[in-house]
């Protein structure tokens, strides 16, 4: 079935939800256990509803799921003594058929490294539960409702008493519930910008419907190398220099922390040291992994710049790492990315006064350093390209763009059956 048009929006949303479930299974459990994946899907699929939802409906979620979100009215439900917030339970107690699981510390005699008392363990557990309640309560923008089952928990009593003592609730009036929602702005990154210009339909699947695709090993290795270079560059920025021994230690710790294997370790270390011998030791680190945001009327462009540096002549430059072999047909794509970064720095209060005279890509697999032209005319063109792309996305223009890339696209079957 070919579903690359608006007639199958609901089917695509449901397929997207399944793709995210598979992605999470691969990330957390295994990317190779197909039998386990099907067992998992079989047992959880009934718990999934359709992606069709009522815009004005009430959202039900765990406290953990609500982190970072805010709502005009927030109801924290099912507060009860010993259960929410959760109280530690003695593992030696007589257990009933409902609360079989232990929520108590592991006794010290079984963990020799533990140096805190049982009372400390209890207090730490209670403090963590209080933090959970705090997160739940602070999701409210205007009205907070605490719903209690049975006896009110002691910690909630403290909250209630505090409010009664410090707030004149009887004389408080709220003219309206909720604040005017901020107009939804399109959030762009360079990846999503490039996706759209490569194929608007693919952008729609990845960024609007939120399909997930399996992470490739080369992508995983690229992430590890980026992380190692960032930690090393931050160390250079803070101390002004770094020894080869310290580079080796940081690189090794980062590699194994993120699941690197012994088979690829040698090539990985060679990549790190080849970079520093090629350019890393000859430049001054100004900043590493620099976040930015370009805010316009109808879009917000977010990202991070791998490295801002000074060359030996005292001129400023930017550098982006690519875990790839440089191919000339990618030059324009990389140039657009670097030009976007320079536009971002021109809007950054910290770096708007510095002049970027160099823009480079370091291709890790080919050990090559590539320079790019960054004239004002090119910056103006890139600024216009971003605006045009944002306008098209906001107009819901998601046509299929046929090209040679289609043959290797993850969504080839959706478009061609």
C-alpha positions as a Markdown table, in Angstrom:
| # | Residue | x | y | z |
|---|---|---|---|---|
| 1 | Unk | 0.0 | 0.0 | 0.0 |
| 2 | Unk | 1.4 | 3.4 | -1.0 |
| 3 | Unk | 0.5 | 6.0 | 1.7 |
| 4 | Unk | 2.5 | 9.1 | 0.6 |
| 5 | Unk | -0.5 | 11.4 | 0.6 |
| 6 | Unk | -3.0 | 13.0 | 3.0 |
| 7 | Unk | -5.6 | 10.2 | 2.6 |
| 8 | Unk | -3.7 | 8.0 | 5.1 |
| 9 | Unk | -2.8 | 10.5 | 7.8 |
| 10 | Unk | -4.2 | 8.4 | 10.7 |
| 11 | Unk | -2.5 | 5.2 | 9.4 |
| 12 | Unk | 0.8 | 7.1 | 9.2 |
| 13 | Unk | 0.4 | 8.4 | 12.8 |
| 14 | Unk | -0.2 | 4.9 | 14.1 |
| 15 | Unk | 2.8 | 3.5 | 12.1 |
| 16 | Unk | 4.9 | 6.3 | 13.6 |
| 17 | Unk | 3.9 | 5.3 | 17.1 |
| 18 | Unk | 4.9 | 1.7 | 16.4 |
| 19 | Unk | 8.2 | 2.9 | 14.9 |
| 20 | Unk | 9.0 | 4.8 | 18.1 |
| 21 | Unk | 8.2 | 1.8 | 20.2 |
| 22 | Unk | 10.6 | -0.3 | 18.1 |
| 23 | Unk | 13.3 | 2.4 | 18.3 |
| 24 | Unk | 13.0 | 2.5 | 22.1 |
| 25 | Unk | 13.2 | -1.3 | 22.3 |
| 26 | Unk | 16.4 | -1.3 | 20.2 |
| 27 | Unk | 17.9 | 1.5 | 22.2 |
| 28 | Unk | 17.2 | 0.0 | 25.6 |
| 29 | Unk | 17.0 | -3.8 | 25.1 |
| 30 | Unk | 18.6 | -5.0 | 21.9 |
| 31 | Unk | 18.8 | -4.0 | 18.2 |
| 32 | Unk | 19.3 | -7.7 | 17.2 |
| 33 | Unk | 16.7 | -9.6 | 19.2 |
| 34 | Unk | 13.8 | -9.9 | 16.7 |
| 35 | Unk | 12.0 | -12.6 | 18.6 |
| 36 | Unk | 12.2 | -10.5 | 21.8 |
| 37 | Unk | 10.9 | -7.5 | 19.9 |
| 38 | Unk | 7.8 | -9.3 | 18.6 |
| 39 | Unk | 7.1 | -10.7 | 22.1 |
| 40 | Unk | 7.3 | -7.2 | 23.4 |
| 41 | Unk | 5.0 | -5.8 | 20.8 |
| 42 | Unk | 2.5 | -8.6 | 21.2 |
| 43 | Unk | 2.3 | -7.8 | 24.9 |
| 44 | Unk | 2.1 | -4.0 | 24.8 |
| 45 | Unk | 0.2 | -3.3 | 21.6 |
| 46 | Unk | -3.2 | -3.6 | 23.3 |
| 47 | Unk | -2.2 | -0.8 | 25.6 |
| 48 | Unk | -1.9 | 1.6 | 22.6 |
| 49 | Unk | -4.8 | 3.7 | 21.6 |
| 50 | Unk | -5.2 | 5.3 | 18.2 |
| 51 | Unk | -3.3 | 8.5 | 17.5 |
| 52 | Unk | -6.5 | 10.2 | 16.8 |
| 53 | Unk | -7.1 | 12.5 | 19.8 |
| 54 | Unk | -9.4 | 15.3 | 20.9 |
| 55 | Unk | -7.5 | 18.6 | 21.0 |
| 56 | Unk | -9.5 | 19.8 | 24.1 |
| 57 | Unk | -9.2 | 16.5 | 26.0 |
| 58 | Unk | -7.7 | 16.1 | 29.4 |
| 59 | Unk | -4.1 | 14.8 | 29.3 |
| 60 | Unk | -3.3 | 11.9 | 31.7 |
| 61 | Unk | 0.4 | 11.3 | 32.4 |
| 62 | Unk | 2.9 | 10.2 | 35.0 |
| 63 | Unk | 4.8 | 12.8 | 37.0 |
| 64 | Unk | 8.0 | 11.7 | 35.1 |
| 65 | Unk | 6.2 | 12.2 | 31.7 |
| 66 | Unk | 5.1 | 15.7 | 32.8 |
| 67 | Unk | 8.6 | 17.0 | 33.5 |
| 68 | Unk | 9.3 | 20.2 | 31.6 |
| 69 | Unk | 5.6 | 20.8 | 30.8 |
| 70 | Unk | 3.1 | 23.3 | 32.3 |
| 71 | Unk | -0.7 | 23.4 | 32.2 |
| 72 | Unk | -3.3 | 26.1 | 33.3 |
| 73 | Unk | -5.0 | 23.5 | 35.5 |
| 74 | Unk | -3.0 | 20.6 | 37.1 |
| 75 | Unk | -4.6 | 17.9 | 39.2 |
| 76 | Unk | -2.2 | 15.7 | 41.2 |
| 77 | Unk | -4.4 | 12.7 | 41.9 |
| 78 | Unk | -4.3 | 9.7 | 44.3 |
| 79 | Unk | -2.2 | 11.2 | 47.0 |
| 80 | Unk | -2.4 | 8.8 | 49.9 |
| 81 | Unk | -0.5 | 7.9 | 53.1 |
| 82 | Unk | 2.5 | 5.6 | 52.4 |
| 83 | Unk | 1.7 | 5.2 | 48.7 |
| 84 | Unk | 2.0 | 8.6 | 47.0 |
| 85 | Unk | 4.4 | 9.9 | 48.2 |
| 86 | Unk | 5.8 | 6.4 | 48.6 |
| 87 | Unk | 7.1 | 5.4 | 52.0 |
| 88 | Unk | 9.9 | 2.8 | 52.4 |
| 89 | Unk | 8.7 | -0.6 | 53.5 |
| 90 | Unk | 10.6 | -3.1 | 55.6 |
| 91 | Unk | 11.6 | -6.1 | 53.4 |
| 92 | Unk | 11.1 | -8.4 | 56.4 |
| 93 | Unk | 7.4 | -7.4 | 56.8 |
| 94 | Unk | 4.6 | -9.9 | 56.1 |
| 95 | Unk | 3.5 | -9.2 | 52.5 |
| 96 | Unk | 0.0 | -9.1 | 51.2 |
| 97 | Unk | -1.2 | -10.0 | 47.7 |
| 98 | Unk | -1.3 | -6.4 | 46.6 |
| 99 | Unk | 1.9 | -4.8 | 47.7 |
| 100 | Unk | 4.4 | -7.6 | 47.2 |
| 101 | Unk | 7.3 | -5.5 | 45.9 |
| 102 | Unk | 9.9 | -4.0 | 48.3 |
| 103 | Unk | 10.5 | -0.3 | 48.2 |
| 104 | Unk | 13.1 | -0.4 | 50.9 |
| 105 | Unk | 16.9 | 0.0 | 50.8 |
| 106 | Unk | 19.1 | -3.0 | 50.4 |
| 107 | Unk | 20.4 | -3.9 | 53.9 |
| 108 | Unk | 24.0 | -2.7 | 54.5 |
| 109 | Unk | 25.3 | -6.1 | 55.2 |
| 110 | Unk | 24.7 | -7.1 | 51.6 |
| 111 | Unk | 26.5 | -4.1 | 50.1 |
| 112 | Unk | 29.9 | -3.6 | 51.8 |
| 113 | Unk | 30.6 | -0.3 | 50.0 |
| 114 | Unk | 27.6 | 1.5 | 51.6 |
| 115 | Unk | 28.7 | 3.9 | 54.3 |
| 116 | Unk | 25.4 | 5.5 | 55.3 |
| 117 | Unk | 23.0 | 4.4 | 58.0 |
| 118 | Unk | 19.6 | 2.9 | 57.7 |
| 119 | Unk | 18.1 | 6.2 | 58.9 |
| 120 | Unk | 20.0 | 8.0 | 56.2 |
| 121 | Unk | 18.6 | 5.6 | 53.6 |
| 122 | Unk | 15.1 | 6.3 | 54.8 |
| 123 | Unk | 15.6 | 10.1 | 54.7 |
| 124 | Unk | 17.1 | 9.9 | 51.2 |
| 125 | Unk | 14.1 | 8.0 | 50.0 |
| 126 | Unk | 11.7 | 10.4 | 51.5 |
| 127 | Unk | 13.6 | 13.4 | 50.1 |
| 128 | Unk | 13.4 | 11.8 | 46.6 |
| 129 | Unk | 9.6 | 11.3 | 47.0 |
| 130 | Unk | 9.3 | 14.9 | 48.1 |
| 131 | Unk | 11.1 | 16.0 | 44.9 |
| 132 | Unk | 8.6 | 13.9 | 42.8 |
| 133 | Unk | 5.7 | 15.7 | 44.5 |
| 134 | Unk | 7.4 | 19.1 | 43.9 |
| 135 | Unk | 7.7 | 18.3 | 40.2 |
| 136 | Unk | 4.1 | 17.4 | 40.0 |
| 137 | Unk | 2.9 | 20.5 | 41.8 |
| 138 | Unk | 5.0 | 22.9 | 39.8 |
| 139 | Unk | 3.4 | 21.8 | 36.5 |
| 140 | Unk | 0.5 | 24.2 | 37.4 |
| 141 | Unk | 0.4 | 27.6 | 35.8 |
| 142 | Unk | -2.8 | 28.9 | 37.5 |
| 143 | Unk | -4.7 | 26.3 | 39.5 |
| 144 | Unk | -3.3 | 23.3 | 41.4 |
| 145 | Unk | -5.7 | 20.6 | 42.7 |
| 146 | Unk | -4.3 | 18.0 | 45.2 |
| 147 | Unk | -6.7 | 15.0 | 45.3 |
| 148 | Unk | -6.3 | 12.8 | 48.4 |
| 149 | Unk | -7.5 | 9.2 | 48.8 |
| 150 | Unk | -8.2 | 8.3 | 52.5 |
| 151 | Unk | -5.9 | 9.9 | 55.0 |
| 152 | Unk | -3.9 | 12.9 | 53.9 |
| 153 | Unk | -0.2 | 12.1 | 53.7 |
| 154 | Unk | 1.9 | 13.9 | 56.3 |
| 155 | Unk | 4.0 | 15.7 | 53.6 |
| 156 | Unk | 0.9 | 17.0 | 51.9 |
| 157 | Unk | -0.4 | 18.2 | 55.3 |
| 158 | Unk | 2.7 | 20.3 | 55.5 |
| 159 | Unk | 2.0 | 21.8 | 52.1 |
| 160 | Unk | -1.6 | 22.5 | 52.9 |
| 161 | Unk | -0.7 | 24.1 | 56.2 |
| 162 | Unk | 1.9 | 26.3 | 54.5 |
| 163 | Unk | -0.6 | 27.5 | 52.0 |
| 164 | Unk | -3.2 | 28.2 | 54.6 |
| 165 | Unk | -0.7 | 30.1 | 56.7 |
| 166 | Unk | 0.9 | 32.2 | 54.0 |
| 167 | Unk | -1.8 | 32.7 | 51.4 |
| 168 | Unk | -5.1 | 34.4 | 51.8 |
| 169 | Unk | -7.0 | 31.9 | 49.7 |
| 170 | Unk | -10.5 | 33.3 | 50.8 |
| 171 | Unk | -9.8 | 36.7 | 49.2 |
| 172 | Unk | -7.9 | 35.4 | 46.2 |
| 173 | Unk | -9.6 | 35.8 | 42.8 |
| 174 | Unk | -8.6 | 34.5 | 39.4 |
| 175 | Unk | -10.0 | 36.4 | 36.5 |
| 176 | Unk | -9.2 | 33.7 | 34.0 |
| 177 | Unk | -7.9 | 30.2 | 33.9 |
| 178 | Unk | -4.8 | 29.8 | 31.8 |
| 179 | Unk | -2.7 | 32.3 | 29.9 |
| 180 | Unk | -2.9 | 33.0 | 26.2 |
| 181 | Unk | -0.9 | 30.2 | 24.6 |
| 182 | Unk | 2.1 | 31.3 | 22.6 |
| 183 | Unk | 1.6 | 31.0 | 18.9 |
| 184 | Unk | 3.1 | 27.7 | 17.8 |
| 185 | Unk | 6.4 | 28.4 | 16.1 |
| 186 | Unk | 8.1 | 26.1 | 13.7 |
| 187 | Unk | 11.2 | 24.6 | 15.4 |
| 188 | Unk | 14.0 | 23.9 | 12.9 |
| 189 | Unk | 17.4 | 22.4 | 13.3 |
| 190 | Unk | 20.0 | 22.0 | 10.5 |
| 191 | Unk | 19.0 | 18.3 | 10.2 |
| 192 | Unk | 15.3 | 19.1 | 9.7 |
| 193 | Unk | 16.2 | 22.0 | 7.3 |
| 194 | Unk | 18.3 | 19.6 | 5.2 |
| 195 | Unk | 15.6 | 16.9 | 5.4 |
| 196 | Unk | 13.0 | 19.3 | 3.9 |
| 197 | Unk | 15.2 | 20.5 | 1.1 |
| 198 | Unk | 16.1 | 17.0 | 0.3 |
| 199 | Unk | 12.5 | 15.7 | 0.3 |
| 200 | Unk | 9.6 | 17.5 | 1.9 |
| 201 | Unk | 7.7 | 14.2 | 2.3 |
| 202 | Unk | 10.6 | 12.6 | 4.3 |
| 203 | Unk | 10.7 | 15.7 | 6.5 |
| 204 | Unk | 7.0 | 15.3 | 7.2 |
| 205 | Unk | 7.5 | 11.7 | 8.3 |
| 206 | Unk | 10.5 | 12.4 | 10.5 |
| 207 | Unk | 9.6 | 15.8 | 12.0 |
| 208 | Unk | 5.8 | 16.2 | 11.9 |
| 209 | Unk | 4.7 | 12.6 | 12.4 |
| 210 | Unk | 7.9 | 11.7 | 14.4 |
| 211 | Unk | 8.8 | 8.4 | 12.8 |
| 212 | Unk | 11.9 | 6.9 | 14.3 |
| 213 | Unk | 14.5 | 4.9 | 12.3 |
| 214 | Unk | 17.1 | 2.5 | 13.7 |
| 215 | Unk | 20.4 | 4.1 | 14.7 |
| 216 | Unk | 23.2 | 3.1 | 12.5 |
| 217 | Unk | 26.6 | 2.0 | 14.0 |
| 218 | Unk | 28.4 | 4.8 | 12.1 |
| 219 | Unk | 25.9 | 7.3 | 13.7 |
| 220 | Unk | 26.6 | 5.8 | 17.2 |
| 221 | Unk | 30.4 | 6.1 | 16.6 |
| 222 | Unk | 30.0 | 9.7 | 15.4 |
| 223 | Unk | 28.2 | 10.6 | 18.6 |
| 224 | Unk | 30.9 | 9.0 | 20.8 |
| 225 | Unk | 33.7 | 10.9 | 18.9 |
| 226 | Unk | 31.7 | 14.2 | 19.1 |
| 227 | Unk | 31.3 | 13.7 | 22.9 |
| 228 | Unk | 35.0 | 12.9 | 23.4 |
| 229 | Unk | 36.2 | 15.9 | 21.4 |
| 230 | Unk | 33.8 | 18.2 | 23.3 |
| 231 | Unk | 35.1 | 17.0 | 26.7 |
| 232 | Unk | 38.7 | 17.4 | 25.5 |
| 233 | Unk | 38.0 | 20.9 | 24.0 |
| 234 | Unk | 36.3 | 22.0 | 27.2 |
| 235 | Unk | 39.4 | 20.9 | 29.2 |
| 236 | Unk | 41.7 | 22.9 | 26.8 |
| 237 | Unk | 39.4 | 25.9 | 27.1 |
| 238 | Unk | 39.5 | 25.8 | 30.9 |
| 239 | Unk | 43.2 | 25.1 | 31.4 |
| 240 | Unk | 44.7 | 26.4 | 28.3 |
| 241 | Unk | 46.5 | 23.2 | 27.4 |
| 242 | Unk | 46.2 | 19.4 | 27.7 |
| 243 | Unk | 48.7 | 16.6 | 27.7 |
| 244 | Unk | 48.4 | 13.6 | 25.3 |
| 245 | Unk | 48.1 | 11.4 | 28.3 |
| 246 | Unk | 45.0 | 13.3 | 29.4 |
| 247 | Unk | 43.5 | 13.2 | 25.9 |
| 248 | Unk | 44.0 | 9.4 | 25.9 |
| 249 | Unk | 42.3 | 9.1 | 29.3 |
| 250 | Unk | 39.3 | 11.3 | 28.4 |
| 251 | Unk | 38.9 | 9.6 | 25.0 |
| 252 | Unk | 39.1 | 6.1 | 26.5 |
| 253 | Unk | 36.6 | 6.9 | 29.4 |
| 254 | Unk | 34.1 | 8.4 | 27.0 |
| 255 | Unk | 34.4 | 5.5 | 24.5 |
| 256 | Unk | 33.6 | 2.7 | 27.0 |
| 257 | Unk | 31.0 | 4.8 | 28.9 |
| 258 | Unk | 29.0 | 5.0 | 25.7 |
| 259 | Unk | 29.2 | 1.3 | 24.9 |
| 260 | Unk | 32.2 | 1.2 | 22.5 |
| 261 | Unk | 33.7 | -2.2 | 21.7 |
| 262 | Unk | 37.3 | -3.4 | 21.9 |
| 263 | Unk | 37.3 | -4.2 | 18.1 |
| 264 | Unk | 36.9 | -0.5 | 17.1 |
| 265 | Unk | 38.9 | 1.1 | 19.9 |
| 266 | Unk | 42.2 | 1.4 | 18.0 |
| 267 | Unk | 40.7 | 3.2 | 15.1 |
| 268 | Unk | 38.7 | 5.4 | 17.4 |
| 269 | Unk | 41.9 | 6.5 | 19.3 |
| 270 | Unk | 43.7 | 7.1 | 16.0 |
| 271 | Unk | 40.9 | 9.3 | 14.9 |
| 272 | Unk | 41.1 | 11.4 | 18.0 |
| 273 | Unk | 44.9 | 11.9 | 17.9 |
| 274 | Unk | 45.0 | 12.5 | 14.1 |
| 275 | Unk | 42.6 | 15.4 | 14.6 |
| 276 | Unk | 44.7 | 17.0 | 17.3 |
| 277 | Unk | 47.9 | 16.5 | 15.3 |
| 278 | Unk | 46.2 | 17.9 | 12.1 |
| 279 | Unk | 44.6 | 21.0 | 13.6 |
| 280 | Unk | 43.7 | 20.7 | 17.3 |
| 281 | Unk | 47.1 | 21.6 | 18.7 |
| 282 | Unk | 47.5 | 24.5 | 16.4 |
| 283 | Unk | 44.4 | 26.5 | 17.4 |
| 284 | Unk | 43.1 | 28.2 | 20.5 |
| 285 | Unk | 39.7 | 26.8 | 21.8 |
| 286 | Unk | 37.3 | 29.7 | 22.4 |
| 287 | Unk | 34.2 | 27.6 | 23.1 |
| 288 | Unk | 32.9 | 24.1 | 22.4 |
| 289 | Unk | 29.4 | 22.7 | 21.7 |
| 290 | Unk | 28.0 | 26.3 | 21.6 |
| 291 | Unk | 24.1 | 26.3 | 21.7 |
| 292 | Unk | 22.3 | 28.8 | 19.6 |
| 293 | Unk | 18.8 | 29.9 | 18.6 |
| 294 | Unk | 17.7 | 32.1 | 15.7 |
| 295 | Unk | 14.3 | 33.5 | 16.6 |
| 296 | Unk | 12.1 | 34.9 | 13.8 |
| 297 | Unk | 8.3 | 35.6 | 13.5 |
| 298 | Unk | 7.4 | 32.2 | 12.1 |
| 299 | Unk | 10.3 | 29.9 | 13.0 |
| 300 | Unk | 12.9 | 29.2 | 15.6 |
| 301 | Unk | 16.2 | 27.6 | 14.4 |
| 302 | Unk | 18.1 | 25.8 | 17.2 |
| 303 | Unk | 21.4 | 24.0 | 17.1 |
| 304 | Unk | 24.9 | 23.8 | 18.5 |
| 305 | Unk | 28.3 | 24.7 | 17.0 |
| 306 | Unk | 31.0 | 22.1 | 17.5 |
| 307 | Unk | 33.9 | 24.6 | 18.0 |
| 308 | Unk | 34.7 | 28.3 | 17.9 |
| 309 | Unk | 38.4 | 28.8 | 17.7 |
| 310 | Unk | 41.2 | 31.4 | 17.1 |
| 311 | Unk | 43.9 | 30.6 | 14.6 |
| 312 | Unk | 47.6 | 31.4 | 15.0 |
| 313 | Unk | 46.9 | 34.9 | 13.4 |
| 314 | Unk | 44.3 | 35.6 | 16.1 |
| 315 | Unk | 41.4 | 35.3 | 13.7 |
| 316 | Unk | 38.2 | 33.6 | 14.7 |
| 317 | Unk | 36.8 | 30.5 | 12.9 |
| 318 | Unk | 34.2 | 27.8 | 13.4 |
| 319 | Unk | 34.7 | 24.1 | 12.9 |
| 320 | Unk | 32.2 | 21.2 | 12.5 |
| 321 | Unk | 33.1 | 17.6 | 12.9 |
| 322 | Unk | 31.8 | 15.0 | 10.5 |
| 323 | Unk | 32.3 | 11.3 | 11.1 |
| 324 | Unk | 32.5 | 10.6 | 7.3 |
| 325 | Unk | 34.8 | 10.5 | 4.3 |
| 326 | Unk | 34.5 | 13.8 | 2.6 |
| 327 | Unk | 32.8 | 13.7 | -0.8 |
| 328 | Unk | 32.7 | 16.8 | -3.0 |
| 329 | Unk | 29.0 | 16.4 | -3.7 |
| 330 | Unk | 28.3 | 17.2 | 0.0 |
| 331 | Unk | 30.2 | 20.5 | -0.2 |
| 332 | Unk | 27.1 | 22.7 | -0.7 |
| 333 | Unk | 25.2 | 20.9 | 2.1 |
| 334 | Unk | 28.1 | 21.5 | 4.5 |
| 335 | Unk | 28.5 | 25.1 | 3.4 |
| 336 | Unk | 24.9 | 25.8 | 4.2 |
| 337 | Unk | 25.3 | 24.4 | 7.7 |
| 338 | Unk | 28.4 | 26.5 | 8.4 |
| 339 | Unk | 26.7 | 29.7 | 7.0 |
| 340 | Unk | 23.7 | 29.0 | 9.3 |
| 341 | Unk | 26.1 | 28.8 | 12.2 |
| 342 | Unk | 27.6 | 32.2 | 11.3 |
| 343 | Unk | 24.2 | 33.7 | 11.0 |
| 344 | Unk | 23.4 | 32.4 | 14.5 |
| 345 | Unk | 26.5 | 34.0 | 16.0 |
| 346 | Unk | 25.6 | 37.3 | 14.5 |
| 347 | Unk | 22.4 | 37.1 | 16.6 |
| 348 | Unk | 24.2 | 35.9 | 19.7 |
| 349 | Unk | 24.8 | 38.5 | 22.4 |
| 350 | Unk | 28.0 | 36.9 | 23.5 |
| 351 | Unk | 29.6 | 36.5 | 20.0 |
| 352 | Unk | 27.9 | 39.1 | 17.8 |
| 353 | Unk | 30.9 | 41.4 | 17.9 |
| 354 | Unk | 33.5 | 38.9 | 16.7 |
| 355 | Unk | 34.1 | 38.4 | 13.0 |
| 356 | Unk | 34.3 | 34.9 | 11.7 |
| 357 | Unk | 36.8 | 34.7 | 9.0 |
| 358 | Unk | 37.2 | 30.9 | 8.6 |
| 359 | Unk | 34.7 | 28.1 | 8.4 |
| 360 | Unk | 35.9 | 24.5 | 8.2 |
| 361 | Unk | 34.7 | 20.9 | 8.3 |
| 362 | Unk | 36.9 | 18.1 | 9.7 |
| 363 | Unk | 36.0 | 14.8 | 8.1 |
| 364 | Unk | 37.1 | 12.2 | 10.6 |
| 365 | Unk | 37.1 | 9.1 | 8.5 |
| 366 | Unk | 39.1 | 10.7 | 5.7 |
| 367 | Unk | 41.3 | 12.7 | 8.1 |
| 368 | Unk | 40.7 | 15.8 | 5.9 |
| 369 | Unk | 40.2 | 19.5 | 6.8 |
| 370 | Unk | 38.0 | 21.4 | 4.3 |
| 371 | Unk | 37.7 | 25.2 | 4.0 |
| 372 | Unk | 34.5 | 27.0 | 2.9 |
| 373 | Unk | 33.7 | 30.4 | 1.4 |
| 374 | Unk | 31.7 | 32.5 | 3.8 |
| 375 | Unk | 31.2 | 35.8 | 2.0 |
| 376 | Unk | 28.4 | 38.3 | 2.9 |
| 377 | Unk | 26.5 | 37.4 | -0.3 |
| 378 | Unk | 26.4 | 33.8 | 0.6 |
| 379 | Unk | 25.2 | 34.6 | 4.1 |
| 380 | Unk | 22.3 | 36.7 | 2.7 |
| 381 | Unk | 21.4 | 33.8 | 0.4 |
| 382 | Unk | 21.3 | 31.3 | 3.2 |
| 383 | Unk | 19.2 | 33.6 | 5.4 |
| 384 | Unk | 16.7 | 33.8 | 2.5 |
| 385 | Unk | 16.8 | 30.0 | 2.1 |
| 386 | Unk | 15.9 | 29.4 | 5.7 |
| 387 | Unk | 13.0 | 31.8 | 5.5 |
| 388 | Unk | 11.7 | 30.2 | 2.3 |
| 389 | Unk | 11.9 | 26.7 | 3.8 |
| 390 | Unk | 10.1 | 27.9 | 7.0 |
| 391 | Unk | 7.3 | 29.4 | 4.9 |
| 392 | Unk | 6.8 | 26.2 | 2.9 |
| 393 | Unk | 6.7 | 24.0 | 6.0 |
| 394 | Unk | 4.2 | 26.4 | 7.6 |
| 395 | Unk | 2.1 | 26.1 | 4.5 |
| 396 | Unk | 2.1 | 22.3 | 4.8 |
| 397 | Unk | 3.9 | 21.8 | 1.5 |
| 398 | Unk | 5.1 | 18.1 | 1.8 |
| 399 | Unk | 5.3 | 16.9 | -1.7 |
| 400 | Unk | 7.4 | 13.9 | -2.6 |
| 401 | Unk | 10.8 | 14.8 | -4.2 |
| 402 | Unk | 12.0 | 11.9 | -6.4 |
| 403 | Unk | 15.8 | 11.6 | -6.6 |
| 404 | Unk | 18.6 | 9.1 | -6.6 |
| 405 | Unk | 18.4 | 9.2 | -2.8 |
| 406 | Unk | 15.0 | 7.5 | -2.8 |
| 407 | Unk | 16.6 | 4.1 | -3.4 |
| 408 | Unk | 18.3 | 4.2 | 0.0 |
| 409 | Unk | 15.7 | 6.1 | 1.9 |
| 410 | Unk | 14.2 | 4.3 | 4.9 |
| 411 | Unk | 10.7 | 5.2 | 3.8 |
| 412 | Unk | 11.0 | 3.9 | 0.2 |
| 413 | Unk | 8.2 | 1.4 | 0.7 |
| 414 | Unk | 5.8 | 4.0 | 2.0 |
| 415 | Unk | 6.2 | 6.0 | -1.2 |
| 416 | Unk | 6.5 | 3.2 | -3.8 |
| 417 | Unk | 4.7 | 0.3 | -2.3 |
